[in-house]
Amino acid sequence: MKTILVIGASGFIGGHIAQQLLTDRYTVRCLARKPLKMNKLAEAGGQLVLGDITDPVSLQEAMTGVDAVYISIQTLVPQRADTLGQDFMTIELNGLQNIIDACRLNQVRRVIYITFLGTDPDSLSAWGRGRWQAEQLLLTSGLDVTVIRPGMVVGAGGQGFDMLASNGGRWLAVVIGSGQKYFRCIAIDDLIYYLLGVLTDLSTYGQAYDVGNDDVLTMNQMIDVAADVLKRPHPAKLHIPMGLLSAAAPLIERFSKASKGGIQGMLDGMKSDMVGQVEPIRAILPRPLLTNRQAVERALQKN
């Protein structure tokens, strides 16, 4: 495999995938709605392509001459104006079908899709249920698909981690919900190791893997670890009731122009533990993983 398309290369995980592929001397095509956000990838040799999962023509053109595709997307945030009012998972599922169609048209078989721990047809979250549907759509498409499900990704520039680290540096941390739900953690470098490790491994075709280190922590605990690394006292925690935010979700969506149901989907996703079973991927790609504290130290050194 020589030419790789990264859909969502302007995002946190997608950008790291593209950068590592370039380091490993692949030809990398980077597709995003805002290519100007990818100047560093362009300077590193990445091919910038304007496109969107809701635009089949742009996907078909981006797939020309491609050997494999990474998909690192989420539709919770505002999308194109012509999708306004559509449910966030409807946008994503339709977009994934567009990707499948473009792969078939260009005879591209290899696809790697990044979701998250906790996808389940019976999830409390519309996002968890929808992402399970998305995984099934890809896994039953006839393409050579691998699904990778990380938990809390620890790395500078990740929206979730940056918010957590910011809380760790304050005297009062603002936490959505009780802060008692458990998350399995993974350093961004270890996640990228898995994502690139499965690329040419035929045994991973048609499989979905949970990935993460051995640290399973609550949000309260992760904030305290960040405080320790920053050499700050553990902050007091102000917990914002989930019900209060749920009541305000439609209003937040309207003013932020987020996709319909996106804010509520994100909130519901915090109601369940995200732990998973990580042994299967470790049997294929063994590697000592950074602990959460080590990952936080590395991330904060890069800030």
Buried (B, 14 or more C-beta within 10 A) or exposed (E): EEBBBBBBBBBBBBBBBBBBBBEEEBBBBBBBBEBEBBEEBEEBEBBBBBBBBBBBEBBBBBBEEBBBBBBBBBBBBBBEEEBEEBBBBBBBBBBBBBBBBBBBEBEBBBBBBBBBBBBEEEBBBBBBBBBBBBBBBBBEBEBBBBBBBBBBBBBBBBEBBBBBBEBBBBEEBBBBBBBEBBBBBBBBBBBBBBBBBBBEEEEBBBBBBBBBBEBBBBBBBBBBBBBBBBEBEBBEBEBEEBEEBEEEBEEBBEEEEBBBBBBBBBBBBBBBBBBBEBEEBBEBBEEEBBBBBBBBBBBBEEE
